[in-house]
Amino acid sequence: MIRALLRPVWRTLPLRALAACGGLGLLLAGIPRLLSGQPDPWLCLNLLRGAALVLGVGLAFLLDDPARHTTAPVPAPRPLRSGVRMALVAPAAALWWTVALLLVPGQARPPAGALTLEAAAIAATALAAASAAVRFTDRAEPGPGVATGLLVVAMTVPTLLLPDRWALIVSVDDPHWGAAHERWAAILAVTALLCAVCCTEPTRTWRPTALAPR
């Protein structure tokens, strides 16, 4: 069944959105090589974080399917269809992130493992939000709304709403670097679990019940 799904699922992938976000992310990661002088480690760190966020925005569109309501009755269950979509994109996303890391000059490149953890947490958050939108709404293409929500959360929560002791955006030489990445690991675990739960078929359809006239 998986082999039979590969070609039709590939045709429905939002390749334009993924390609556009991928190109923008690589452009951000490569900015330090376009500047003269010694690269600034803080700038490189935040440009890589921006590239990871752009990747998350692209992944927010991954579960968009204009034919969602016509493919719902097919024998392949939703977890399998969603899993095939993610599996098709995962190798390209891993290669893309490797290229983004290598675009940053070596002398200013932040720790790859820690930044990869941040990128994975952002990607899992985007996929969890998209999975929840597919499960709990009837929208065939929730990607724009999910992407907008991801951007709003990324721009407000880490910098404005979280207290300093729970900071997520810290510099490499900050003494809270390790603690911040423990929180990133927790975000990754929670959102990955949420994504797995929301990819399952709903046990019932939630629809508003009309009140009977008196």
KOLMIBA-403764 format. One record per atom (N, C-alpha, C): x negated, y negated, z negated; residue in one letter. Coordinates in pm, whole numbers, plus 50000, padded with zeros to 5 digits. Layout:
! KOLMIBA-403764
XYZA;...
END
This chain:
! KOLMIBA-403764
499175012050000M;500005000050000M;499134987450000M;498014987849925I;497144976249921I;496574973150059I;496154983750131R;495614981750265R;496664975650356R;497904979850341A;498974974550425A;499284959950393A;498984955750270L;499274942050230L;498204932050272L;496994936850298L;495874927750317L;496124917650430L;496524922450546R;496674913350660R;497834903550641R;499034908150602P;500124898350584P;499854888550471P;499214892950363V;498904883750254V;497874873550298V;496874877950374W;495854868750425W;496484857750509W;497474861350592R;498114851450678R;498884841050599R;499314844350479T;500104834850400T;499254827050300T;497944829350295L;497104821750202L;497054807050243L;497034797950147P;496954783450178P;495514779650215P;495054784350328L;493644782650367L;493264768050383L;494174759750432R;493834745650451R;493574738850317R;494444741250220A;494244735150088A;492964740150024A;492714753150035L;491494758849976L;490244753350044L;490284752350177A;489124747250251A;488874732450219A;489954724550211A;489794710350182A;489204708250044A;489724715449945C;489204714149809C;487774719449801C;487494730349872G;486144735749873G;485144725949931G;485504719550041G;484604709850102G;484374697750013G;485444692849949L;485304681349859L;484434684949739L;484634697049684G;483834701149570G;482354702149603G;482024707649718L;480614708549758L;480024694649784L;480844685649834L;480384671949854L;480024665449721L;480874667649620L;480574662249487L;479284668149431L;479154681349441A;477964687849386A;476694683449458A;476794679649585G;475614675949661G;475244661349654G;476044653149586I;475754638749578I;474364635849524I;473884642749417P;472544639449366P;471444640749470P;471584649649567R;470554651149670R;470584639549771R;471664632049771L;471764620649862L;471234607749799L;471004608049669L;470544596149598L;469024596049590L;468464584249592S;467014583049578S;466634582949431S;465394586649401G;464914586549264G;465194599749193G;464824599949064Q;465034611948983Q;466514614148959Q;467004626248978P;468424628848951P;468724627848801P;469874622348770D;470314620648632D;471024633448586D;470504640148481P;471144652648435P;472604650848395P;472934639448329W;474324637248288W;475234635648410W;474744628548512L;475524627048635L;475714640648703L;474664648548711C;474764661748775C;475734670748701C;475694670048568L;476604678248488L;478054674648517L;478354661748520N;479744657648541N;480194659548686N;479264658548782L;479624661448920L;479974676248937L;479244685048870L;479584699248875L;480924701848809L;481184694848699R;482504696248635R;483604691348728R;483334680448799G;484314675748897G;484524685849008G;483454692249053A;483584702449156A;484414714249105A;484204718148979A;484994729148921A;486464725448912A;486754712848879L;488144708348873L;488774708549012L;488014704249114V;488544704549251V;488824718949294V;487964728249253L;488234742349282L;489534746749216L;489744742449091G;491004745849023G;492214740249094G;492094727949147V;493194722049223V;493504730449346V;492464735149414G;492704743849530G;493384756849490G;492964762749379L;493564775449335L;494994773549288L;495384761349252A;496774758949213A;497734761949326A;497234761649451F;498084764449568F;498064779249607F;497284787449537L;497034801049584L;498304809449593L;499234807549502L;500444815949500L;501594809849579L;501334798649648D;502374792849734D;502704802749846D;503964804949868D;504404814349973D;505734809450028D;505734802850146P;506994797950202P;508034808950222P;507584821450237A;508514832650259A;508824840050130A;508604833350016R;508754840249887R;510114846949872R;511184839949908H;512524845349883H;512904856449979H;512194857450092T;512474868450184T;511614880650155T;510464878450086T;509594889750054T;509874895549917T;510734889249838A;511014894349704A;511544908649703A;512394912849801P;512924926449795P;511964937249846P;510744933749892V;509874943849950V;509394953549843V;508974965949883P;508574975949784P;507374971749699P;506464963749753A;505274959649677A;505684950249565A;505404953549440P;505814944949328P;505014932049325P;505544922149255R;504894909149248R;503474909949192R;503214917749084P;501824918249035P;500834922849141P;501254932149226L;500354936949331L;500134926149436L;501194919249477R;501064908749577R;500184897449526R;500394893449401S;499584882749343S;498134887449325S;497964899949283G;496624905149264G;495844905749393G;496494909349502V;495824909649632V;495404895549673V;496254885749650R;495894871849682R;494634867649607R;494624870449477M;493474866449396M;492214874049437M;492374886949467A;491214894949506A;490624890349639A;491474885749730L;490964880849859L;490154868049844L;490534859849747V;489874846849731V;488694847549636V;488684857149543A;487654857549439A;486224857849494A;485884866449593P;484484866249642P;484084852949702P;484994846749778A;484684833749837A;484504823149729A;485334823649624A;485204813949516A;483884815649442A;483474828149419A;482194830649352A;481024825649437A;481074828149568L;480014823349657L;480004808149661L;481184802149666W;481304787549669W;480664781549544W;480944787249428W;480404781849304W;478874783449299W;478374794449350T;476914796349356T;476274785549442T;476874782549557V;476354772049645V;476414758549574V;477524755849503A;477654743149431A;476544741549327A;476244752149255L;475164751549156L;473814748949223L;473574755549335L;472284754049402L;472124740449469L;473234733849497L;473134720449556L;472584710249457L;472744712849330V;472214703749227V;470714705949215V;469904695349219P;468454697049205P;468084704849080P;467124713849093G;466774722848985G;466384715948857G;465664704648866Q;465184697948746Q;466314691348667Q;467474689348729A;468614683148661A;469804692448650A;469624704948690R;470734714448690R;471054718748547R;472324717748503P;472694722148368P;472674737348360P;472754743048239P;472764757548224P;473874763948307P;473494772748398A;474464778448494A;475534786548424A;475144794348322G;476124802848254G;477204794748187G;476824784148117A;477814775948046A;478744768848144A;478184763548253L;479034756748351L;479934766548425L;479444778648447T;480274788848510T;481444792548420T;481214792948289L;482294795448194L;483354784448203L;482914771848211E;483874760848225E;484674762148354E;483974765148464A;484654766448593A;485654777948590A;485274789148528A;486184800648520A;487414797248437A;487224789748328A;488374785948245A;489314776748321A;488764767248398I;489614758448477I;490364766348584I;489674775548651A;490324783748753A;491434792348692A;491174798348577A;492184806748512A;493374798348468A;493124786048424T;494224777148385T;495104773948505T;494474770948619A;495244768048740A;496074780048783A;495484791948780L;496214804048821L;497324807448722L;497074805248592A;498124807948493A;499304798448513A;499014785648537A;500094776048560A;500864779348688A;500154783248793A;500834787048918A;501674799548898A;501154809348824S;501914821648797S;503154818648716S;503034809748617A;504204806148536A;505244798948621A;504794790248712A;505734783148799A;506484792848890A;505774802948941V;506424812849027V;507414821248947V;507064824748825R;507904833548744R;509164826548694R;509034813948653F;510134807348583F;510884797148668F;510494795448794T;511234786448882T;511514793649013T;512354787549094D;512684793049226D;511874786349337D;510924778049303R;510164770849405R;509234780449479R;509274779849610A;508414788449691A;506984783049697A;506834769949682E;505514763749691E;505314754149572E;505014759549456P;504834751049338P;503464744449331P;502584747049428G;501214742349423G;501044727449398G;501744718449472P;501544704149448P;501834700049304P;502904705249247G;503234701849109G;502204707249011G;501754719649034V;500744725748946V;499434718048957V;499024714449078A;497784707049097A;497844693449028A;498974686549041T;499134673648975T;499054675048824T;499734685248771G;499694687548627G;498294690648579G;497544698648657L;496174701948619L;495304689448613L;495454680648711L;494674668348712L;495024659448594L;496314658348564V;496734649948451V;496174655348320V;496284668548301V;495764674648178V;494254672848168V;493544674948279A;492084673748278A;491624659548248A;492404649648288M;491994635848269M;492424629948136M;493364636548067T;493874630947943T;493514639147819T;493694652247826V;493514660347706V;492074660347654V;491044663647736P;489694664447681P;489154651047631P;489544640047693T;488934627147659T;489794618547567T;491124620047572L;492004611147497L;492744617947382L;493094630547398L;493974636947300L;493244646047202L;492104651647241L;491384660747152L;490504652847055L;490524656246926P;489594649746833P;488154653946863P;487214646046812D;485794648446842D;485344662346800D;485904667546692R;485444680746644R;485904692046734R;486844689446825W;487294699446922W;486884695747064W;485874687747079A;485494682547210A;485144693947307A;485534692147432L;485214701647539L;484174696047635L;484164682947652I;483244676447747I;482084670747667I;481004678247662V;479824674047585V;478594675247675V;477534668247636S;476284668847711S;475454680847667S;474464684447748V;473664696247720V;472904694847588V;472444682847558D;471674680847436D;472534677747314D;473844678147331D;474754675847218D;474704687947124D;474634685646992P;474604697146899P;475864705546902P;476954700346960H;478214707846968H;478354715347100H;477284716147179W;477334723047309W;477804737547293W;477214744947200G;477594758847180G;479024760347133G;479444752047036A;480804752846984A;481824749347093A;481474739447177A;482394735647285A;482614747347381A;481564754947407H;481724766047501H;482374778247438H;482374778947306E;483214788947241E;484694785547265E;485004772747263R;486384768647292R;486724771047439R;485754768647529W;485994771847671W;486254786747690W;485534795147616A;485754809547626A;487144813247576A;487604806547470A;488954809147419A;490004804947521A;489784793447586I;490724789047690I;490774799247804I;489614804247844L;489564814247950L;490334826847911L;490144831647789A;490834843847745A;492344841847740A;492784830547685V;494224828047671V;494884826347807V;494264818547895T;494884816148025T;494854828548114T;493814836748102A;493774849248178A;494894858548133A;495124859148001L;496214867347949L;497564861847995L;497724848747989L;498974842648034L;499214845248181L;498154844648262C;498284847448405C;498744861748427C;498164871148353A;498554885248368A;500004887448328A;500434880648222V;501834882148177V;502794876248278V;502474864348330C;503394857448420C;503414863548560C;502424871848594C;502434878348725C;503414890048732C;503914894448616T;504834905748616T;506204901548668T;506984911448709E;508334908548755E;509204904448636E;510014893848650P;510894889848540P;511934900548512P;512244902648384T;513244912548348T;514664907648374T;514824894548380R;516134888948412R;515934875348475R;516894870648548T;516844857648610T;517584847648525T;516914836948489W;517534826648406W;518244816448493W;519514816048482R;520324806448555R;521294799748461R;521554786848480P;522504780048393P;523884785648412P;524604787548304T;525954792948307T;526954781548306T;527834781448402A;528834770948410A;529854772448298A;530244761448238L;531224761848132L;532614763548191L;533374772448133A;534724774848182A;535604762848150A;536464758648241P;537344747248214P;538334750548104P;538634740648021R;539614742947914R;541034742247970R;
END
